[in-house]
Amino acid sequence: MAVRIVFRGLMLFHFPDTGPNAGRLVAWLIDPAAAAARPEPRARAARNPRDHSAEIQVVHGAARRELIHTALRPGDNVDIAITGGQPIARGQSFGDHVANLERIIQRGTPAVQGAARGNPNRQLVRNVVTVDRGLVRVKDVMAWDEGAFPLGGGSGTGNQPSSPVRLNFVGSEFQGHMASEVIVEVDDAVRVQLMSGNGALNGPRNGSAQPRHRHVPPNTVEILVINYEPPAVRPTPWGLDFQWLFDAVGYTPASLVGARFNAWIALGTQYDPGLLATERADMLGGPQNDVGWPFPYIDPARPLTALTPLASPRNPPVCPFAFTDLSVDQSTAIGQTLAAESDAASVKMATKAPAKPAAKPETVGRKTVKATRPGKAPAKKAKAPAKKKAKQAKRAKKR
């Protein structure tokens, strides 16, 4: 049985070597709105943090109702125990693309490097999800839909599809392509058991050999864990909520002023100055709204990964995913032949006589008699066979 556990949204991963969760992946699902009520000075670095809410979906093909996400209330922790498969191990993609907070601080500005570190702030942790088996890797990295939301501002042109983006960090020299989806995979599991404060989630899950819907392969259990803020009308090319990961592990805020801060201001002013002003006032502290923790923004110098058009844009191969626009060069012999056949078919369709309306049955009482076609005389009764006519004539003579 295959098991896939997908994580998306604002969360902090760690892998304890000791304690009750030793050898497990531990995901802290962060809700920065909890910081607004805290009395400590570092809580006041943000005046209006965005609330995040967590949901989980467990799909294994048993019924369509499992497609509905289950909300995780604060404190509804989930332990996922898997029998079979390898112990927790991190693939190279995890180390390459999941941001390491300590490395970000090490490459920070003098003010960021000099910020003190205290105890972890568990008040920011809304839920905890643990997994005890599987390969942990990055499935997707951050992307930007330039065709709909140009970083330079204005309306989208639709000229470019979504593509991966390189991120810089305000307050640090850290940069690169950052994960947007982390997945834990086990290909040879025997059993999956969920244990949670939410009783509806408790119990074993087994993949179905014949799923009752098309959202999961046979013999597979897929679990999706998300922790998002409410969506906005326009996406934001930076992530101020990333700051709360630093707060959760105990770092204190510091001045973010520097070259990267200025580059972020320039990007925001070009993209949406109103959004920039609102987010800066709500989520940064200090008299000048420049105090907080490092956070990512799209690198304006090299924002988009170049995509190569198909070798013949007018003739993409037939796609198994149904996104196909097959066209043929009319100058070629095959193109002329197909065009002629297409034109002939179009003419036939245009000159074809309109179809006659369907016959309507005539109903008498509870019985329905055979309908006659409109505009057509009723069929004549078939003549009696010659043998039958001879018998009728013989009877007539006797009379």
C-alpha positions as CSV (number, residue, x, y, z in Angstrom):
1,M,0.0,0.0,0.0
2,A,1.3,3.5,-0.9
3,V,1.0,6.4,1.6
4,R,1.4,10.1,0.6
5,I,1.2,12.8,3.3
6,V,1.3,16.4,1.8
7,F,2.0,19.5,3.8
8,R,1.2,23.0,2.6
9,G,1.0,26.4,4.3
10,L,2.7,28.1,7.2
11,M,4.4,25.4,9.3
12,L,7.8,24.6,10.9
13,F,9.4,21.2,10.5
14,H,11.9,19.7,12.9
15,F,13.3,16.2,13.5
16,P,14.0,15.5,17.2
17,D,16.8,13.1,18.2
18,T,15.5,12.6,21.7
19,G,12.2,12.7,23.6
20,P,8.8,11.2,22.8
21,N,9.0,12.3,19.1
22,A,12.5,11.1,18.5
23,G,12.9,9.8,14.9
24,R,9.7,11.5,13.7
25,L,8.9,14.4,11.5
26,V,7.2,17.0,13.7
27,A,5.3,19.8,11.9
28,W,4.2,22.8,13.9
29,L,1.2,24.5,12.3
30,I,1.6,28.2,13.1
31,D,-1.1,30.8,13.7
32,P,0.4,34.2,14.1
33,A,-2.9,35.8,15.2
34,A,-2.0,34.3,18.6
35,A,0.8,36.8,18.9
36,A,-1.5,39.8,18.9
37,A,-2.7,39.0,22.4
38,R,0.7,38.4,23.9
39,P,2.0,40.9,26.4
40,E,5.7,40.4,25.7
41,P,7.5,43.1,23.7
42,R,8.2,40.9,20.7
43,A,4.5,40.3,20.2
44,R,4.0,44.0,19.5
45,A,6.3,43.7,16.4
46,A,3.1,43.1,14.4
47,R,-0.1,45.1,15.0
48,N,-2.5,43.0,12.9
49,P,-1.1,39.6,12.0
50,R,-3.2,37.4,9.6
51,D,-4.9,34.5,11.3
52,H,-4.2,31.0,9.9
53,S,-6.5,28.0,10.1
54,A,-5.6,24.3,9.7
55,E,-7.4,21.5,7.9
56,I,-6.8,17.9,7.1
57,Q,-8.1,15.5,4.4
58,V,-7.7,11.8,4.5
59,V,-8.5,10.0,1.2
60,H,-8.4,6.3,0.7
61,G,-11.2,5.5,-1.7
62,A,-13.8,4.4,0.8
63,A,-16.5,7.0,0.1
64,R,-16.9,10.4,-1.5
65,R,-17.6,12.1,1.8
66,E,-13.9,11.7,2.6
67,L,-13.2,14.4,0.0
68,I,-14.4,17.1,2.5
69,H,-11.7,18.7,4.5
70,T,-11.9,18.4,8.3
71,A,-11.1,21.6,10.3
72,L,-8.5,21.2,13.0
73,R,-9.4,23.2,16.1
74,P,-6.6,24.7,18.1
75,G,-5.0,21.9,20.0
76,D,-6.3,19.1,17.7
77,N,-2.9,17.4,17.2
78,V,-2.6,14.5,14.8
79,D,-0.1,11.5,15.1
80,I,0.2,9.5,11.9
81,A,1.7,6.0,12.6
82,I,2.7,3.9,9.6
83,T,3.5,0.2,9.7
84,G,6.1,-0.8,7.1
85,G,8.3,1.3,4.9
86,Q,11.5,3.1,5.8
87,P,12.2,5.2,8.9
88,I,12.0,9.0,8.5
89,A,14.7,10.2,6.1
90,R,15.1,13.5,4.4
91,G,15.8,13.7,0.6
92,Q,18.2,16.1,-0.8
93,S,15.4,18.3,-2.1
94,F,14.3,19.0,1.5
95,G,17.7,20.3,2.5
96,D,18.0,22.3,-0.7
97,H,14.6,24.0,-0.7
98,V,13.2,24.1,2.8
99,A,14.4,27.3,4.5
100,N,16.7,26.7,7.5
101,L,16.1,29.4,10.1
102,E,19.5,29.3,11.6
103,R,21.2,29.7,8.3
104,I,19.0,32.7,7.5
105,I,20.1,34.3,10.7
106,Q,23.8,33.5,10.1
107,R,23.6,35.4,6.8
108,G,21.5,38.2,8.3
109,T,22.4,41.9,8.8
110,P,24.3,42.8,11.9
111,A,21.1,43.8,13.6
112,V,19.5,40.4,12.8
113,Q,22.5,38.4,13.8
114,G,22.7,40.3,17.1
115,A,19.1,39.6,18.0
116,A,18.7,37.6,21.2
117,R,17.1,34.1,21.3
118,G,14.9,32.9,24.1
119,N,12.6,30.0,24.7
120,P,10.3,28.8,21.9
121,N,6.9,30.5,21.8
122,R,4.4,27.6,21.8
123,Q,1.5,30.0,21.9
124,L,2.0,30.4,18.2
125,V,1.6,26.7,17.6
126,R,-1.9,26.0,16.6
127,N,-1.6,22.2,15.9
128,V,1.2,19.6,15.8
129,V,1.3,16.8,13.2
130,T,3.8,13.9,13.5
131,V,4.8,11.2,11.1
132,D,6.9,8.2,12.0
133,R,7.9,6.7,8.6
134,G,8.7,7.7,5.1
135,L,10.9,9.7,2.8
136,V,10.5,13.5,3.3
137,R,11.0,15.5,0.1
138,V,10.0,18.7,-1.6
139,K,7.4,18.3,-4.4
140,D,6.9,21.9,-5.5
141,V,8.7,25.2,-5.1
142,M,7.2,28.7,-5.0
143,A,5.9,29.9,-8.4
144,W,4.4,33.2,-9.6
145,D,1.7,33.7,-12.2
146,E,3.2,36.6,-14.1
147,G,0.7,36.3,-16.9
148,A,-2.1,37.3,-14.6
149,F,-0.3,39.5,-12.0
150,P,2.7,41.3,-13.5
151,L,5.3,42.2,-10.9
152,G,5.6,45.5,-12.6
153,G,2.0,46.3,-11.7
154,G,-1.0,46.7,-14.0
155,S,-3.3,44.1,-15.6
156,G,-2.1,40.7,-16.8
157,T,-1.4,40.0,-20.5
158,G,-1.6,36.3,-20.4
159,N,1.7,36.0,-22.2
160,Q,3.5,33.9,-19.6
161,P,2.3,30.9,-17.6
162,S,3.1,30.4,-13.9
163,S,6.8,29.6,-13.3
164,P,9.2,29.0,-10.4
165,V,10.6,32.1,-8.8
166,R,13.8,32.8,-6.9
167,L,13.3,34.4,-3.5
168,N,15.5,36.8,-1.5
169,F,15.1,37.5,2.2
170,V,14.6,40.9,3.8
171,G,17.2,41.2,6.6
172,S,19.5,38.4,5.2
173,E,21.6,37.5,2.2
174,F,19.8,34.1,2.1
175,Q,18.3,33.3,-1.3
176,G,17.1,30.5,-3.7
177,H,14.0,28.5,-4.7
178,M,11.9,27.8,-1.6
179,A,9.5,24.9,-1.1
180,S,5.8,25.3,-1.4
181,E,4.8,21.7,-0.8
182,V,6.5,19.0,1.3
183,I,5.5,15.4,0.9
184,V,6.2,12.2,3.0
185,E,6.1,9.0,0.9
186,V,5.9,5.4,1.8
187,D,5.5,2.9,-1.1
188,D,5.3,-0.4,0.9
189,A,3.2,0.4,3.9
190,V,1.1,-2.3,5.6
191,R,-1.1,-0.1,7.8
192,V,-1.8,3.6,8.6
193,Q,-3.2,4.7,12.0
194,L,-4.3,8.2,12.9
195,M,-4.6,9.4,16.5
196,S,-6.0,12.8,17.3
197,G,-7.8,15.0,19.8
198,N,-10.5,15.1,17.0
199,G,-12.2,11.8,17.5
200,A,-13.5,11.7,13.9
201,L,-9.9,11.3,12.7
202,N,-9.0,8.4,14.9
203,G,-8.6,4.9,13.5
204,P,-6.9,2.9,10.8
205,R,-6.9,3.7,7.1
206,N,-6.4,1.2,4.3
207,G,-6.2,1.9,0.6
208,S,-9.1,0.5,-1.5
209,A,-8.4,-1.9,-4.3
210,Q,-11.4,-0.3,-6.2
211,P,-11.8,3.3,-5.0
212,R,-15.3,4.7,-5.1
213,H,-14.1,7.9,-6.6
214,R,-11.3,9.1,-8.9
215,H,-9.4,11.2,-6.4
216,V,-7.0,8.5,-5.2
217,P,-5.2,5.6,-7.0
218,P,-6.0,2.0,-5.9
219,N,-4.4,0.8,-2.7
220,T,-3.3,4.3,-1.7
221,V,-3.9,6.5,1.3
222,E,-3.4,10.2,0.8
223,I,-3.4,12.7,3.6
224,L,-3.4,16.5,3.0
225,V,-2.5,18.9,5.8
226,I,-2.9,22.6,5.1
227,N,-2.5,25.8,7.2
228,Y,-3.4,29.0,5.3
229,E,-4.6,32.5,5.9
230,P,-7.8,33.7,4.1
231,P,-7.0,34.3,0.4
232,A,-6.8,37.9,-1.0
233,V,-8.1,39.2,-4.2
234,R,-4.5,39.7,-5.5
235,P,-1.6,37.4,-4.5
236,T,1.3,38.9,-2.6
237,P,4.9,38.6,-4.0
238,W,6.3,38.4,-0.5
239,G,5.6,36.5,2.7
240,L,5.5,38.5,5.8
241,D,3.8,35.7,7.7
242,F,7.1,33.8,7.4
243,Q,8.4,36.0,10.3
244,W,6.3,34.0,12.8
245,L,8.5,30.9,12.3
246,F,11.3,32.8,13.9
247,D,9.1,34.0,16.7
248,A,7.9,30.4,17.3
249,V,11.5,29.2,17.9
250,G,12.4,32.1,20.2
251,Y,14.2,34.8,18.1
252,T,13.4,38.4,19.0
253,P,12.7,41.0,16.3
254,A,15.3,43.4,15.0
255,S,15.7,46.2,12.5
256,L,15.4,45.0,9.0
257,V,16.8,48.1,7.3
258,G,19.3,47.4,4.6
259,A,19.7,46.8,0.9
260,R,17.2,43.9,0.8
261,F,14.7,46.0,2.7
262,N,15.0,48.8,0.1
263,A,14.7,46.3,-2.7
264,W,11.5,44.9,-1.2
265,I,10.0,48.4,-0.8
266,A,10.8,49.1,-4.5
267,L,9.1,45.8,-5.6
268,G,6.0,46.5,-3.5
269,T,5.8,50.1,-4.7
270,Q,5.8,48.9,-8.3
271,Y,3.5,46.0,-7.8
272,D,0.8,47.5,-5.5
273,P,1.7,50.5,-3.3
274,G,-1.5,50.2,-1.3
275,L,-0.9,46.5,-0.5
276,L,2.6,47.3,0.5
277,A,1.6,50.1,2.9
278,T,-1.1,48.0,4.5
279,E,1.1,45.0,5.1
280,R,4.0,47.0,6.3
281,A,1.8,48.8,8.8
282,D,0.1,45.7,10.0
283,M,3.0,43.2,10.2
284,L,6.1,45.2,11.0
285,G,6.9,47.1,14.2
286,G,8.9,50.2,15.2
287,P,8.1,53.9,14.5
288,Q,9.1,53.4,10.9
289,N,7.5,50.0,10.4
290,D,10.9,48.4,9.8
291,V,11.3,46.0,12.8
292,G,10.6,42.3,12.5
293,W,12.1,39.0,11.4
294,P,13.5,38.0,8.0
295,F,10.9,37.1,5.4
296,P,11.0,36.2,1.7
297,Y,10.2,38.2,-1.4
298,I,10.5,37.6,-5.1
299,D,13.9,38.6,-6.4
300,P,13.1,41.5,-8.8
301,A,16.4,41.1,-10.6
302,R,15.8,37.5,-11.6
303,P,12.2,36.8,-10.7
304,L,11.0,34.2,-13.2
305,T,12.4,31.0,-14.5
306,A,12.6,31.0,-18.3
307,L,10.3,28.5,-20.0
308,T,11.1,27.1,-23.4
309,P,8.3,27.1,-25.9
310,L,7.5,23.9,-27.7
311,A,9.7,23.3,-30.8
312,S,6.6,23.7,-33.0
313,P,4.0,25.8,-31.1
314,R,1.4,25.1,-33.7
315,N,1.8,21.3,-33.4
316,P,2.1,20.2,-29.8
317,P,1.8,16.4,-29.3
318,V,-1.5,14.9,-28.3
319,C,-1.5,15.3,-24.5
320,P,-2.9,12.7,-22.1
321,F,-4.1,15.5,-19.8
322,A,-6.4,16.9,-22.5
323,F,-4.7,20.3,-22.8
324,T,-4.1,20.1,-26.5
325,D,-4.5,22.5,-29.4
326,L,-3.6,20.4,-32.5
327,S,-3.2,22.4,-35.7
328,V,-1.5,21.7,-39.0
329,D,0.6,23.8,-41.3
330,Q,-1.7,24.4,-44.3
331,S,1.3,24.7,-46.7
332,T,2.2,21.0,-46.4
333,A,0.7,18.3,-48.5
334,I,-0.9,16.6,-45.4
335,G,-2.1,20.0,-44.3
336,Q,-3.8,20.7,-47.6
337,T,-5.4,17.2,-47.6
338,L,-6.7,17.6,-44.0
339,A,-7.9,21.1,-44.8
340,A,-9.8,19.9,-47.9
341,E,-11.5,17.1,-45.9
342,S,-12.3,19.5,-43.1
343,D,-13.9,21.9,-45.6
344,A,-15.9,19.1,-47.3
345,A,-17.2,18.0,-43.9
346,S,-18.2,21.6,-43.1
347,V,-20.1,21.9,-46.3
348,K,-21.9,18.7,-45.8
349,M,-22.9,19.8,-42.3
350,A,-24.1,23.2,-43.6
351,T,-26.2,21.8,-46.5
352,K,-27.7,18.8,-44.7
353,A,-31.5,18.9,-44.4
354,P,-32.7,19.6,-41.0
355,A,-33.6,16.6,-39.0
356,K,-37.3,15.8,-38.7
357,P,-38.8,16.2,-35.3
358,A,-39.1,13.1,-33.2
359,A,-42.4,11.2,-33.3
360,K,-44.7,11.8,-30.4
361,P,-46.5,8.8,-29.0
362,E,-50.3,8.9,-28.7
363,T,-51.5,7.8,-25.3
364,V,-54.9,6.2,-24.7
365,G,-55.7,5.5,-21.1
366,R,-52.7,3.6,-19.6
367,K,-51.6,2.2,-23.0
368,T,-49.4,3.9,-25.5
369,V,-50.1,3.2,-29.2
370,K,-47.4,3.3,-31.9
371,A,-46.6,6.8,-33.0
372,T,-46.7,8.0,-36.6
373,R,-44.0,10.2,-38.0
374,P,-45.1,13.8,-38.8
375,G,-45.8,14.4,-42.5
376,K,-45.8,10.7,-43.4
377,A,-48.9,8.7,-44.3
378,P,-49.7,5.7,-42.1
379,A,-48.3,2.5,-43.5
380,K,-50.7,0.3,-45.5
381,K,-51.7,-3.1,-44.2
382,A,-49.8,-5.9,-45.8
383,K,-51.8,-8.1,-48.3
384,A,-52.9,-11.5,-47.1
385,P,-50.8,-14.4,-48.4
386,A,-52.2,-16.3,-51.5
387,K,-52.9,-19.4,-49.5
388,K,-55.0,-17.5,-47.1
389,K,-57.0,-15.9,-49.9
390,A,-57.7,-19.3,-51.5
391,K,-59.2,-20.6,-48.2
392,Q,-61.4,-17.5,-48.0
393,A,-62.7,-18.0,-51.5
394,K,-63.5,-21.7,-50.8
395,R,-65.6,-20.7,-47.8
396,A,-67.5,-18.2,-49.9
397,K,-68.5,-20.9,-52.5
398,K,-69.9,-23.2,-49.8
399,R,-72.1,-20.5,-48.6
